[in-house]
Amino acid sequence: MKRTTKLMIGITATGLAASAICAPVALAETRTTKGDPVARGLNQAARPLQSTTPNGSLKDLKPFGKMVGNAQVVGIGEATHSTSEFYTLNNRILRYLAEEKGFTTFGRELSWSTGLRLNDYVLRGKGDPRVIMHNEFRGPYALFDNAEFLGLLKWMRAYNSTHAQAKKVQFMGDDLLYPGDVLFDKVLAYVKRDRPKLLPAFIKLYDGLRPGTPDAGVYMGKALSQPPEVRQQNAARATQALNLLQKQGPGRHKTDYVWAVQHARSLTQTFTDYTFDQSKPGEAQKAQVYRDKSMADNILWWNRVTRSKVQLSGLDPHISRKAIDPAFVPHPQGAFLRDRLGSRYVNVGTTFNQGGYNFQPEAGKSCPTDSVPAERPGTCKGTVSAASKGYNENVLDQVRYRDFFLDTRTAPPAVRNWLAGVRPTRVIGGGFWSPGEDLKVSLSASYDIVIHLHQVKAAKLLP
């Protein structure tokens, strides 16, 4: 099933203590750069990242702000989907971008309907974020249900309670895998108020399309098990509802109309995505291109309509400007954003040298031999040793700073030449990682900025 492929919703992190992972490499301060122009250039271009935790001073991110420039959307990739440092680093960067660069939206690789529920919390304090996460982060999203993500949401809520309306931060989900009930409710509520004569038609068109379960994994399995003709009919009905709403044009409440159309569009995206027959050659790739284009369209819509700058979070292959894994994402979200925004889209790829990760084993199977059960039933922990020679991470880890970021666009010539090379690079998804499965990546062709972390640990899954 495409929705559980390894890179799709890959969750990686290190849940073991540092001493249980592997012996750390020599301290960065002792590494030599004599006679190596690439090493010297990397040390020259790298800017130290003083901390990956969100609290404390943000002064070390000032050079990062200059690298971002006047971007409208900044994509922050993650090499794994459930690593503690990637969540806390996103939190830290959001604090900087909100306070220093005027960013007011955090976008995440989560369904549009999930984003609406979380935004109600961060803006208005509606609901319990822990309950919302437990409800929404199911199936392939299950490992997002962690303490670090909860910490980000709570900070956003606290920030909003002390800032004026124009500076409040919002949460959005740009994905399409799960069509939550809230979307149907909002479209029908708008039609009932502004176009009451059309309400019976919309009720009929949406009849039977609600997910019927809060579990995204269960829903996706059910949706993909339906006969192709049923999935096509579902998409046709959702599209007909969208077209009917667009045909009416704005009524008395223009802003509400614009949002209702987007909610209806999100439903159309979901049901259209499930029309691809993935049992046929090439259909899974077509579905992934459609998904990434839809995610990009949703980010662009939000940026245009809300007039807010967006910090976007997602797996490295989605954020990338080019296809890191053509079999998975032949034309990624980041490529669509660069096509539309040009230099106003700046992206960040993340790498790490060593650590562990959480993952979900294949359905019905236990944790592989080289892993251990994680805290939550149905999840496992694996470990990744220090990167071998020939990996991008191996060279990056020789930089004098333990953790750092660098601009691939302005690095010294020797470094730019090295960054352009295609080498094995760790991009871990939701399945079990083993050596030899890593993708080959050109860092400069894929990312404007690279953040490298020496060692990481697992995100703390919520009970």
C-alpha positions in Angstrom: 0.0 0.0 0.0 1.6 3.3 -1.0 0.7 5.0 2.2 3.0 2.8 4.2 6.0 2.8 2.0 9.3 3.3 3.7 9.8 7.0 2.8 6.2 8.0 2.9 5.7 8.7 6.6 9.1 7.5 7.7 9.6 7.9 11.4 13.1 8.0 12.6 14.7 9.0 15.8 17.0 7.7 18.4 15.3 6.5 21.5 18.5 5.0 23.1 20.8 6.7 25.4 24.0 8.0 23.7 26.1 5.4 25.4 23.8 2.7 23.9 24.1 3.9 20.3 27.7 3.8 19.5 30.9 5.5 20.5 30.9 9.1 19.4 33.5 10.2 16.9 36.4 12.4 17.9 35.5 15.8 19.2 35.0 18.3 16.3 37.6 20.7 17.8 40.4 18.1 17.2 39.6 17.4 13.6 42.3 18.4 11.2 41.8 20.3 7.9 45.4 20.5 6.7 45.8 19.9 3.0 42.1 19.4 2.4 40.4 22.3 0.6 36.9 20.8 1.1 37.4 20.5 4.8 38.9 24.0 5.1 36.0 25.4 3.0 33.4 23.6 5.1 34.9 25.0 8.3 34.8 28.4 6.7 31.2 28.2 5.4 29.7 26.4 8.5 27.9 28.5 11.1 27.6 26.9 14.5 24.2 25.9 15.8 24.5 26.4 19.5 21.5 24.4 20.5 18.7 22.3 19.0 16.4 23.0 22.0 13.9 25.8 21.6 14.6 27.7 24.8 17.3 30.3 25.3 19.0 32.7 23.0 18.4 32.7 19.3 21.4 34.9 18.4 23.2 32.1 16.7 20.4 31.9 14.1 21.1 35.5 12.9 23.2 34.1 10.0 20.4 31.7 9.2 18.1 34.7 8.9 20.4 36.2 6.3 20.4 33.0 4.4 16.6 33.0 4.4 16.5 36.5 3.0 13.1 37.6 1.8 11.6 34.2 1.4 7.8 33.7 1.7 8.1 30.0 2.3 11.0 28.3 4.2 10.9 24.5 3.9 12.6 22.7 6.8 13.3 19.1 5.9 13.9 16.2 8.3 16.0 13.1 7.7 13.6 11.2 9.9 10.0 11.7 10.9 10.2 11.1 14.7 13.5 12.4 15.9 13.5 14.6 19.0 16.0 17.1 17.6 14.1 17.7 14.3 11.0 18.6 16.2 12.7 20.9 18.8 14.8 22.5 16.0 11.7 23.3 14.1 10.3 24.9 17.2 13.5 26.9 17.7 13.5 28.1 14.0 9.9 29.0 14.2 10.5 31.2 17.2 13.3 33.0 15.4 11.4 33.4 12.1 8.3 34.6 14.0 10.2 37.1 16.1 12.7 38.3 13.6 11.4 37.7 10.1 7.6 38.1 10.4 6.6 34.5 9.8 3.1 33.7 11.1 2.3 30.1 9.9 3.8 26.7 10.7 2.8 24.2 7.9 3.2 20.5 8.4 3.0 17.3 6.4 -0.5 16.5 7.9 -3.9 16.5 6.4 -5.8 19.8 5.9 -8.5 18.7 8.3 -6.0 18.0 11.0 -4.5 21.4 10.5 -7.9 23.1 11.1 -8.4 21.3 14.4 -4.9 22.2 15.6 -5.2 25.8 14.4 -8.4 26.2 16.5 -6.2 25.3 19.5 -3.2 27.5 18.8 -5.3 30.5 17.9 -8.3 30.2 20.2 -7.4 27.6 22.8 -10.2 25.3 21.5 -9.8 21.7 22.5 -7.0 19.8 24.2 -4.0 19.4 21.9 -3.1 16.0 23.4 -6.5 14.7 22.6 -6.5 16.2 19.1 -3.1 14.5 18.4 -4.3 11.2 19.8 -7.4 11.4 17.5 -5.7 12.6 14.4 -2.2 11.1 14.5 -3.2 7.5 13.5 -2.0 5.0 11.0 1.0 6.4 9.1 0.9 9.6 11.2 1.0 7.7 14.6 4.7 8.4 15.4 4.0 12.2 15.2 2.1 11.8 18.5 5.1 12.7 20.6 6.0 15.1 23.4 8.2 17.3 21.2 5.3 18.0 18.8 3.0 18.7 21.7 5.6 21.2 23.0 5.6 23.1 19.7 1.8 23.4 19.8 1.8 24.6 23.4 4.5 27.2 22.6 2.4 28.5 19.7 -0.6 28.8 22.0 1.4 30.6 24.6 2.9 32.9 22.0 -0.5 33.9 20.7 -1.8 34.7 24.1 0.8 37.5 24.5 0.8 38.9 20.9 -1.4 41.1 18.8 -3.7 39.6 16.2 -1.4 40.5 13.3 1.5 38.7 14.9 -0.3 35.5 16.0 1.1 32.3 14.6 -1.1 29.7 12.9 -0.9 26.0 12.2 -1.8 24.4 8.9 -1.8 20.9 7.5 -1.0 20.8 3.8 -1.5 17.1 3.1 -4.5 15.2 1.7 -4.4 11.6 3.0 -7.4 11.9 5.4 -10.7 13.8 4.8 -11.7 14.7 8.3 -15.4 15.3 9.2 -14.6 19.0 9.9 -14.2 19.6 6.2 -17.7 18.3 5.4 -19.1 20.2 8.4 -17.6 23.5 7.3 -18.7 23.3 3.6 -22.2 22.2 4.5 -22.5 25.0 7.2 -21.5 27.6 4.7 -24.0 26.3 2.1 -26.8 26.1 4.6 -26.3 29.7 5.6 -25.5 31.4 2.2 -26.9 29.0 -0.4 -29.7 27.1 1.5 -31.5 26.0 -1.7 -28.3 24.0 -2.7 -28.0 22.2 0.7 -29.9 19.0 -0.4 -27.6 18.7 -3.5 -24.5 19.0 -1.4 -25.8 16.5 1.2 -26.4 14.0 -1.6 -23.0 14.6 -3.2 -21.2 14.1 0.1 -23.4 11.1 1.2 -21.1 8.2 2.1 -17.8 10.1 1.6 -17.2 10.8 5.3 -14.3 8.7 6.6 -16.3 6.9 9.3 -13.2 6.4 11.5 -10.7 8.8 13.2 -7.9 6.4 12.3 -6.1 7.6 9.1 -4.5 4.2 8.6 -7.8 2.3 8.8 -9.3 4.9 6.4 -6.5 4.7 3.9 -6.7 0.9 3.8 -10.4 1.0 3.3 -10.2 3.6 0.6 -7.5 1.8 -1.3 -9.4 -1.5 -1.1 -12.5 -0.1 -2.9 -12.9 -1.0 -6.5 -11.4 1.5 -8.9 -14.9 2.5 -10.3 -16.1 3.3 -6.7 -13.0 5.5 -6.1 -13.6 7.3 -9.4 -17.2 7.9 -8.5 -16.2 9.3 -5.1 -13.8 11.7 -6.7 -16.4 12.7 -9.3 -18.9 13.6 -6.6 -16.4 15.6 -4.6 -15.3 17.4 -7.7 -18.9 18.1 -8.6 -19.5 19.6 -5.2 -16.4 21.8 -5.6 -17.5 23.0 -9.1 -21.0 23.7 -7.9 -19.7 25.9 -5.0 -17.3 27.7 -7.3 -20.1 28.4 -9.8 -22.0 30.3 -7.2 -19.4 32.9 -6.6 -19.0 34.8 -3.3 -22.2 35.7 -1.5 -22.6 38.1 1.4 -19.6 36.6 3.2 -16.7 36.6 0.8 -14.0 35.4 3.2 -16.2 32.5 4.4 -16.8 31.6 0.7 -13.1 31.6 -0.1 -12.4 29.2 2.8 -15.4 27.0 2.0 -14.1 26.5 -1.5 -10.7 25.6 -0.2 -12.2 23.0 2.2 -14.2 21.5 -0.7 -11.0 21.6 -2.8 -9.2 19.6 -0.1 -11.9 16.9 -0.2 -11.5 16.8 -4.0 -7.8 16.4 -3.6 -8.2 13.4 -1.3 -10.7 11.5 -3.3 -8.8 12.2 -6.6 -5.6 10.9 -5.0 -7.3 7.6 -4.3 -8.3 7.2 -7.9 -4.8 6.1 -9.0 -4.7 2.3 -9.4 -1.5 1.5 -7.8 -1.6 -2.1 -8.9 -0.6 -0.8 -12.3 3.0 0.2 -13.2 3.8 3.8 -12.7 0.5 4.6 -10.9 2.0 4.9 -7.5 4.5 7.5 -8.8 1.7 9.4 -10.5 -0.2 9.4 -7.2 2.8 10.8 -5.4 3.3 13.6 -7.9 -0.3 14.5 -7.5 0.0 14.5 -3.7 3.1 16.7 -3.7 1.6 19.1 -6.2 -1.5 19.3 -4.0 0.6 20.0 -0.9 2.4 22.8 -2.8 -0.9 24.2 -4.0 -2.2 24.3 -0.4 0.9 26.1 0.8 0.7 28.6 -2.0 -3.1 29.2 -1.4 -2.4 29.8 2.3 0.4 32.2 1.6 -1.6 34.1 -0.9 -4.9 34.2 1.0 -3.7 34.8 4.6 -0.7 36.9 3.5 1.5 35.1 5.9 5.0 33.7 5.5 5.1 30.0 6.0 7.6 27.7 7.7 7.0 24.3 6.1 8.0 21.1 7.8 8.2 17.7 6.0 10.5 14.8 5.1 13.6 15.8 3.1 12.4 14.2 -0.2 9.2 16.4 -0.1 11.1 19.6 0.8 13.8 19.0 -1.8 14.0 21.1 -5.0 14.6 18.0 -7.1 13.7 14.3 -7.0 15.9 12.7 -4.3 14.1 9.4 -4.9 12.4 9.3 -8.3 10.6 6.1 -7.4 9.1 7.8 -4.4 8.7 11.4 -5.3 9.4 12.0 -9.0 8.6 15.7 -8.7 8.5 16.8 -5.1 6.6 19.6 -3.3 9.7 21.7 -3.1 10.2 21.6 -6.9 6.6 22.8 -7.4 7.2 25.6 -4.8 10.5 26.6 -6.5 8.7 26.7 -9.9 6.1 29.1 -8.6 8.0 31.2 -6.0 11.5 31.2 -7.4 13.9 32.5 -4.8 11.0 33.2 -2.5 11.1 29.5 -1.6 14.2 28.6 0.4 14.6 25.1 1.6 16.7 23.3 4.3 17.8 19.7 4.2 18.8 18.0 7.4 21.4 15.3 7.9 22.7 13.5 11.0 25.7 11.3 11.6 24.4 8.7 14.1 21.5 7.9 16.3 18.4 5.8 16.5 14.9 5.9 15.2 11.3 4.7 15.8 9.5 2.9 13.1 6.4 0.8 12.4 7.2 -2.7 11.2 5.3 -4.3 8.4 1.7 -5.2 9.2 1.5 -8.4 11.3 5.3 -8.6 11.9 7.3 -8.1 15.0 10.4 -5.9 15.4 13.3 -7.1 13.3 16.4 -8.7 14.9 18.4 -5.5 14.8 15.8 -3.5 16.7 13.9 -3.5 19.9 10.3 -2.7 20.8 9.6 0.9 21.4 7.4 2.3 24.2 4.2 2.2 22.2 2.8 -1.1 21.1 3.3 -1.7 17.4 6.5 0.4 17.2 10.1 -0.4 17.2 13.5 1.3 17.8 16.4 0.9 15.5 19.9 2.3 15.5 22.1 3.9 12.9 25.9 3.9 13.4 28.2 6.7 12.3 28.2 7.3 8.6 30.8 5.4 6.6 33.3 6.9 4.3 31.7 8.0 1.0 28.6 9.3 2.7 27.7 13.0 2.7 27.3 12.8 6.5 30.8 11.3 7.0 32.4 14.5 5.5 30.0 16.9 7.1 30.7 15.4 10.5 34.4 16.4 10.2 33.4 20.1 10.5 34.7 21.7 13.7 31.2 22.3 15.0 29.2 19.5 16.5 26.0 20.9 14.9 25.9 23.6 12.2 24.2 25.0 9.2 25.7 26.2 5.9 24.5 27.9 2.7 25.1 25.7 -0.3 24.7 28.7 -2.6 27.6 30.8 -1.2 30.1 28.2 0.0 33.7 28.4 -1.3 34.3 26.9 -4.8 35.8 23.7 -3.5 32.9 23.1 -1.2 30.3 23.9 -3.9 32.0 21.3 -6.1 31.8 18.8 -3.3 28.2 19.7 -2.5 27.3 19.1 -6.1 28.5 15.5 -6.0 25.9 12.7 -5.7 26.6 10.4 -2.7 24.7 8.1 -0.3 22.7 10.1 2.2 20.4 8.9 5.0 16.7 9.5 4.4 14.8 7.1 6.7 11.1 6.6 6.4 8.6 4.6 8.4 10.1 1.2 7.7 13.2 -0.6 9.0 16.5 0.9 7.9 19.5 -1.3 6.9 22.8 -0.3 5.3 22.7 -0.1 1.6 19.2 1.3 1.4 20.3 4.9 1.5 19.5 7.3 -1.3 22.1 9.1 -3.4 21.8 12.9 -3.0 23.4 16.0 -4.4 23.1 18.4 -1.4 23.5 21.6 -3.5 21.1 20.5 -6.2 18.5 19.6 -3.5 18.8 22.3 -0.8 19.7 25.9 -0.4 20.8 25.3 3.2 22.0 22.2 5.0 21.7 21.6 8.8 23.9 18.8 10.1 23.5 17.2 13.5 26.2 15.0 15.0 24.0 12.8 17.1 20.2 12.5 17.6 17.8 10.7 19.9 14.2 9.4 19.5 11.2 11.6 20.0 9.3 10.7 23.2 6.1 9.0 22.1 3.1 10.0 24.2 1.3 7.3 26.1 
